[in-house]
Amino acid sequence: MSNQSAIRPRTELPLRRDEWELLVRLPGRVVVAATSAEADSARRTVVEGLAGIDAIAAGRASASRLVRDVVAAIYAETGAEEPAAEEFHDRSAGIAEVLDACRTVGRLLRTRAGREDRDAYRHWLEAIAARVCQASRSGGVLGMGGPLVSPAEQRFLADLGAAFDG
């Protein structure tokens, strides 16, 4: 995702530009947080990152106009860089920042969006994180065995869901 400003909101919600940009940036940040939840090899991180990109794009088919508009804004950004597998250098701090942003978005959508859009955005982010966490087994030997979703990833998924309620 680029550092350029997101396109102007097409949604009917009364959002300031910084609020809209938070909604547009958060899906990509969730991908990075989910890839960071468990330390993996570079190959597994790439697999997880690609799953995250696919999960973001799946929002194009959402029944929610808000989700579709956010996806359109993500893909319409100018100066977009090639997707790269990425993890936070400081995992706990990076994940904490993403969860804090989820709490902020949860409060924002509770006051500005209808229940359908709020729930759709939340479920879309949770689906993005789940798809990333399920993209590659952690642990095991030579890629064999190990849980589909590690305990650290399960904790992240639970924390992500709880963040919207907080």
N, C-alpha and C positions, 0 to 999 in steps of 0.2 A: 504494500500500500504506500502511496507516495506521501511526501510531506506537503504537497500542494493542497490548498483549501478545497474542501468538498464542494460540489456544485450546489447551487441554491436548492433548498428543499422544494420538492414537488408535492409533498404531503399537505393536507389541509390543517394539520395540527399547528397551534400557535407556538412555534419554537423560535428561539433566538438562534443565530448562526452558530454560536459555540455549542448550544445544545444539540443542534442537528449534526454538527461535526462529531460530537461524542457518540451519537447513535451510529454514524457511518464508520467511525474508527474502531468501535468496540468489537465487532465480529473478528477482525484481523488480530486484535489483541487477545481475544479468547483463543484463537488458534495457537498463538505463541505461548500463552499460558498453559494450554493443554499439552503442547509438545514439551514444555518445561516441567510438567508435573512429575515426570519420571525421567531420570538421566538415561539416555539411550545412545546407541551408536549413531553416527552421521547418516547411515543408510536408513535406519528406522525413523530418524527425525525427518528425513526427506519424504518418506512414505506417509508419515503423519501430516506433514505440511500440505502435501498434495491432496490428502483426504479432506483437510480443512478447506482448501480452495474449492473443491467439489461441493462441500457442504454449504459454503457461502453461496455458491452459484445456485444451489437447489432452492434458495429463497425466491428465485424468480418465479417459481410456481406456487408461491404462497397465496392463500386466499386474502391475506392482509395487504392492503394497499401500502401501509407503512413499511412492511418488510420488503415488498417489491420496489418501493421507492429508494430504500436504503441500498438494496443490491444494485439498482440502476446507478445510484450515486457512486458506489464503490467502483463500478466498471467504467464510469464516465470520467473519472479523474484524469487530468492531463499530467503527463510526466510520470506515468506509472512505471515502476521498475519491474524487472522480471521477478517473479516470485522466487523466494529463497527459503530454504529450510532455516528456521531460526529458533533459538531458545534464549531465555533471559540469562544474562551473565550471573546475576544474583537472583536465583530462582525464587526464593521466599519473598523477596522484596517485589519482584516483578508480578508474581501471582497475587500478592496482597494489593498491589495497585489496580490490577484488573478486577479483583473482587470489590474493591472500593468503587471503581467506576460502575460496576454492575449495581451496587447499592444506589448510587446516584441516579442511574438510568431507571431503576425500579421506582424511586420516588418521583422522578420526572414524569414517567409514563402513568403513574397512579393519578397525577394531578392534571395531565394534559391529554391523555389518550383514552379512548373507550376500552372496555375490558377485552374486546376481541383483538384489537391491535396490540394491547399490552401483553396479553397472553401469547399471541402469535410471535411477537418479537422475543419474548422470554424463551418460548419453546424452540424457536429457531436457534438461538444462541446455545441452548442446552443440547440440541441435536448436533450442532457444529462441534462442540466440545466432546460429545459422546463418540462421534464419528472419528475424530482425531485420536481419542484414547483407545478406540477399538481397532485402529488401522494396523497396529503392529504389536505382536506379543512382546512383553518385557521379560527379561530374565531368560532362563533356559540355557541350553547349550547349542551353539551354532544355529540359533534361530528356531530350535525345536523345543517344545515344551514351554513352560512358563505360563502365567495367567494371561488371558486376553486383555484384561484391565487390571493393572497392578493396584495394590492397596493405596499407593500415593495418588494414582489417577482416580480411584474411587472416591478418595477424600476430596480431591479437587472438584469432581462432578457434584458431590453433595454440597460442598461449600458454594459452588456457583449457583445452584438452585436456591440455597438459603439466602444468598446475597440479595436477590431480588425482593425478598420479603423483609429485609432488614432496613 
